Amino acid sequence: MDYKIKDDLKLVRSLFDLSQSDLAKDMNVERLRIARVEAGDNIPREDFLESFYNYCFSKGLKLNLQKEMFYKDDIEDGHILLTHASKNEIIGPISLNYGRSNNDFGGGFYCGDAYEKAASFVCKSSNSCVYFIDFNPLGLKKVVFTVDQDWMIAIAYFRGRLDNYKEHKLVTNVINKIKEADYIIAPIADNRMFEIIDEFIEGLITDEQCKHSLAATNLGMQYVFLNNNALLHLEVIERCYICKNERDYYVKEQNNFQKQGIDKTKIARIQYKNKGKYIEEIFK
């Protein structure tokens, strides 16, 4: 899917009250190049895309965030606007193969509920982009997790850390619920969260310490689509370009967020020390 650069050029010129010549001067390109892109006669190269979107971001215009707001306002009743972060372009139809088997819930197509979270996950990749996706949940069966014991069990199971307990009733009940669903709604777990869960699996912290430490590093919610029937309920609306200025911004934001999360998890461990159960007590 191509970027909507033609529409974006017109929108930005209107927003900043710029002629094609004005914008060409600001971007240090020929006016004819902008005219051809706006007319749809030319698919711009990477250098043009980078120059234009960097220009927008340097002017304080977070264009992709604005688009998210408008899409949420205009989306059909009952539908949900989602995002999909990608280090490369999606080629062809959406596929379950875009999810790795060692993801939070194994294979599947993973989406988020907020643009900024999606952009932060791929901000260190120079070819990254974010897709806006229209999701119609009508007729699909879901399972919803919160930051609780079932969610911790599911993440640990799909990450291959519960082999010693995979036949336990607590584990099989969670996995059977997932097998019956078309899609999952759950908190996002990153590598830092997995480290915390791993400490719980190793018996170093209690379930209460684990749960509250995970809640302190909240990354938002994810939607995981588990089968081809669920994928039929997704429609890609737009592919959003992430310029270097924007990627750099989210790298800094991500670093700050991680530092805050580390401090919060330390406090949670202290506050809930000796509260809750260790893994051997839960799976006895």
N, C-alpha and C positions, 0 to 999 in steps of 0.2 A: 504494500500500500504506500503510495506517495504521500509526502507531507502536503498540507493544505497551504502551501506557500503563496499561491496566487491570492487566496482570500485573506491571508494574513498581511500581505503587502498593502492591500487596499484598506484593511481595517486600521493598520498602524498609521498609514498616511492620513486617513480621516481623523484618527484620534489626535494626532499631533499637528494636524492642519498643514501637511507637507505636500508639495507637488512632487511629481516623479523626479524632477531635476533636483529639488531640495534633498530628497532621500538619497539620490544617487551621489550627491556631493558629500553627504554625511557618511555614506558607506564607502566612498572612494571607488565607485564603479561608474560605468557609462549609463546614461539615462535610458538608452535603447535596450540595455539588458534588463532593466526593471520593467520597461514597457512590454517586452516580449514574455517575460514570466507572468505578468499580470494578465496578459491576453491569452495565456495558455499555449503559446507557440513554442515555448522553450521549457524543458525540465532542467532546473538549475543544478550546477555542480555543487559539491560539498563546500567549496570555498565561499560560494555565494550564500548558502544556507547558514554557514557559521557566521559570516559577516553580518547578515541581517538579524539573526536571533541574538547574537552578542550585542548588537546595537540596541535592540529592544530592552534587553536585560540591563544594559548600562544606563538606560534612561529610567530605570525603576519600574519598568513594565514587566510583571511576571505573567506573561501572556498565557501560559498553560494553566495557571491557577485561575485566571479569568475565564478561560474556556470551561474549566471544570464547573465553575459557578453557573454559567449559562446552561450547560448541559443538564445540571441538576434541576434547574428551574424549568426546563423544557421537556424533561423526560416524561414518558407516558405514565399515567397512574398505574401503580402496581409494579412498575419496572424499577430496577436499581442500577445506578451508574457505578461501574467498577473501573479499576485500572489494572493494567498488566505491565509490569516492568520487564524489559527485555534488553539483553546485552547486544542483541542483533535483531534484524528485521524478521518478522514472522513471514515465512514463505508459504503461500497456499492457505488452505483452510486451517482453522484452529485445530490443534491436535493434542491428545493426551501425552504425546511424546515430549512435549516441552517441559514436563516436570520430571526431575530426577527421582530415581527409586529411593534415595536416602533423604528426600525432603521430609518435612514435618509429618505428612500423611502419605508418604510413598509417592507413586506416580500419579499424575493428574495434571490438570491445567489450573494454575494458581493465579488468583487475582487479589487485589486489595481494595480498600474502601476509600482511599484518599490519594490524591496525586502526589503530595509532598513526601509521603511515606514511600511510594513507588519510586520516585526519582532518587531518593536517598539510598535505596538499595542498589542502584546501578550507576551511581554518580562517579565511581572510580573507573568506569569503562568508557573509552572514547567513542565507541560506536553505539552507545546505549540510546534507548528511546522508551517512551511510555505510550501505551495504547489506552484510549477511552473505549469502554465496552458497555453496551446496553444489555442488561440481563433481565429476562422475563422468567420469574420463578414458577409461574402457573403450572400446576400439574407435576411438579418435581417433589421428591421426598428429601428432606434435609435432616441433618443432625447438628445441633448447636452446642459448642463447648464454651465454658468460661474458664478463668484461671482457677481450676480446681483439681481434685485428684484424678478424675477421669481424663482430663486434658493432659496432665503430666504422664499418665500411663500410656496414652496414645502416642505422644511425642517420643517417649522412651522406647516404646515397642517398634515404631517405624524407623527409629534410628539404630535399631539393633542392640539395645541395651537391656532387654528384658528376657533374654533367652532362658534364664534360670527360672522364670516365672510365667512363661508364655502359656502354660496350661492352667494357670490359676484362674478361678472363676472371675475375679475382678478384671483380669486382662481379657478373657474371652468375651465377657459381657460388653466391654467397650468396643472391641474389634467387630463383634457381630452387629452392633448398632451401625458402625461405619459401613459394613458390607451391604446393609439394607438401604443405604442412602444413595441419592444421586449426587448430592453435594454436601459439603461441610462448611459451616461458619465457625471460626475459631480464632483465638488470639494468635498473632504472629509470633513465632519463636525464631530467634537468630542464634548465632553461635554462642553468644554470651549466655543466653537463656539455657541453651543446651548444656553448657558447663555447669550451671546451677543444678539442672535436673540430674546431671551425671554425679554431682556430689551427693544428691539424695539417693541415687541408686547405689552409690558406694557406701552408704550408711554414715556419711559425714555430717549431714544435717537432717532435721526432721521434716515431715511433710508440711508443717505450718511454716517453718523457716523457708522452705522451698517455695511454697505458694506465695508468700508475701514478698519474697525477693523477686519472683517472677512478675508479680503485679507492679513492682516498683520500676521495672524496665519496660513498661507498656509500649508496644510498637504498633498498636492498632489491630484491626481485625482483617482476616483473610477469608476468601471464598475459594474452596478447592472443589473443582468439578471432576467427578470420578469416572464418568462413562460417556460414551458418544451421544447418548440421548440428552444428557445435560448440556453438551456442547451445542446442540441444535437450538438451545434457548439463549445463545450468546450472539450478539451482532457487534462487530468492530465498527466504531463510529469514526475514530480518527487516530492517526499515528502522530505523536508529538515529538518534535525535535528538541533535544537537550543540548544547548550550546556550552562551550567551555566555561563561560562566566557563571552559568547556572550550575554546572557540575561542581565547580569550585565552591560555590555558595553552599551546596548541600553537603559537600565534604566537611566544611567547617561546622555546619549545623549538626551533622552526624557525630563528629568528634565531641562537641559540647554535650550532646544528648547522652553519649556513652559515658562521659565523665560524671554527669549527674546521676546516671543509672547505677554506676559503681558505688557512689556515695549512698544512694538510697538502699541498695542491697546490703551494704555493711550495717546500716541502721536497722534494717529488717531482721538480720541475723541476730543482732544484739537484743532487739526488742522481743523476739519470739524464741530466744534460747530456752531450751528445756520444755518448750511447749509443743504439743503434737506427738506424732509417732515416727519412729524410724522404720525403714523399709522392711526389716525383718519382722517387726511387730504387725505391720499391715498385711504382709503376705504369709503369715504364720499358718 
